[in-house]
Amino acid sequence: MAQEKSCFTRKVFWQNPYLTELKVIITSVNGNDITVDKTIFYAFSGGQESDEGTIGGKHVIEAKKEDGNIIYTVENGKYFHVGDEVIMNIDWSRRYKLMKSHFAAEIILELIYKRIPTIKKTGAHISPGKSRMSFEYDGNLADILPEITKSTNEIINSNSVIKSDFSDEKNERRYWEIANFAKVPCCGTHLKSTGEIGLLEIKRKTGGKGKEKIEICLKNS
């Protein structure tokens, strides 16, 4: 039987993406699907994979966004009841790799946009230690990769501060910003500084006529 207590999920992963454990209260139970009052457990969005971890010691099978909530499918929901106070844990090693992959892709995407304003991004997938982006473009991105790689490494080596905040808190719109580089709408989990990304390799992958793909691999993830 479904149990429910109305409450939107407060995304603590925006306030502190480095937090790995959090005490939470169960706000609804529907079979194996539960919601909590607040969370450090990121759900798949914008191409970035979900975190992995546990709630109340039970493995989270899936995390999905629904309006202002995040719904977690756990391995055995019968052990949860509305009002229970439990511990949420995330796999920090995986989260940190995702954060580094994500921000490496963000920097490279902005550099590509600055170099080719007319290019259109058609997809992205951010996984631990590796990210991929797809584009509609009639040219060959291999022509600008040396320049993009050089500029990316300069930004990483500058160890610039990454600011992340709300642009519209009510509607949960956020952005990241690096001074004198870019300010970009984004609701992902962000690093504190660019130097955390470390060494990386950027490769072009063929995607067919008018289609280009970029793969970014972190070397120290």
ABEGO torsion letter per residue (X at the ends): XBBBBBBBBBBAAAABAABABBBBBBABBBEABBBBABBABBBBBGGBBBBBEBBGGBBBABBBBBEABBBBBBABAAABBBGBBBBBBBBAAAAAAAAAAAAAAAAAAAAAAAABAABBBABBBBBBGBBBBBBBBABBAAAAAAAAAAAAAAAAAAGBBBBBBBABAAAGBBBBBBBGABBBBBABBBBABAAAAEBBBBBBBBAEBGBBBBBBBBAAX
